[in-house]
Amino acid sequence: MTAARGCFAAALLLFATHTGAGARAHIAIIIDDLGYQLDAGRRAIALPGPLAFGVIPGAPRAEMLARHAHENGKEVLVHLPLQANSEEASSDPVSIELDMSRERVGSVFEEALESVPHAIGVNGHRGSLLTRHPGHMQWLMEEISARDNLFFVDSFTTHHSVALQIAAEAGVDAIKRDVFLDPDRSPETVEREFARMKRLALKRGRVVAIGHPYRATLDLLERELSELEREGFELVRISEMVR
C-alpha cells in the first residue's frame, strides 16, 4: 500500500466511525464537452461505472455520442452553453446570451434539447456571467421545470452564481459541482484534483466532480476508477445524487 492509499484508508476508517460501519462516501462524476471529438468521446463513454456525460447541443457529433452513451447505460446531460464573464464570444452552435428575450431563451433551450437525445438533465457550459443574473436564470429554470423530470447541475464557474437559489424557487432539482478534475490538462493537476475529490467526499459524505475528455483525465480515470470501490467509495449516478 502506498503512503497516499494508506492515508485514505485511515480517513475512511474515521469516516465509517462517525457515519456508521457500512457507510460509503458517494462520488458522482460528469464528463463534459462531448460532441466535437469522436474518438475522445467514445473513449470517455467506455470508462467503467455510472458516469454521466455532458453533450454540447448542436456540436457535430452531439447526437451520435449522446445515443452511444445511452446505449452503454450512461446518463446524458445537455451541456448548455451560457454566456461567460468574458469578451470572447461563444463559438458553440447553441448558446444562451444575456441580450436574449424570454421567448428567445425558450426557443434556444428547445433547440438544445432536441439536439441531445436521451438527456435527463442540464448542466451549464461556461456561464460565469449568465448564472449571476436572476432574471435569465429564472427563465431557464422555467424551461427546465416545464419538462418532466429534468434536473440542473450548476458547473459553478463563479461563486456569485444564483443558479441553485433560483432552481429551488422554481421547484427544479439541482446540485452544484464541487471539484473540477482538470482545470488544466497536466497529469499532475488531474492527479491532485482527483485526490482532493476523494478527500472532500470523505469530509462531506458526497461530492460532484466534473472532468473533460482530455488525455490526462482519461488516462487517470481508466487507471483509478476501478480502485474507488476498494478504497471504500461508491460511484453513483448524478441523477441519484441530485434527487
Buried (B, 14 or more C-beta within 10 A) or exposed (E): EEEEEEBBEEBBEEBBEEEEEEBBBBBBBBBBBBBBBBEBBBBBBEBEBBBBBBBBBBBEBBBBBBBBBBEEEBBBBBBBBBBBBEEEEBEBBBBBBEEBEEEEBBEBBEEBBBBBBBBBBBBBBBBBBBBBBEEBBBBBBBBBBEEEEBBBBBBBBBEEBBBBEBBEEBEBBBBBBBBBBBEEEEBEBBBEBBBBBBBBBBEEBBBBBBBBBBEBBBBBBBEBBEEBEEBBBBBBBBBEBBE
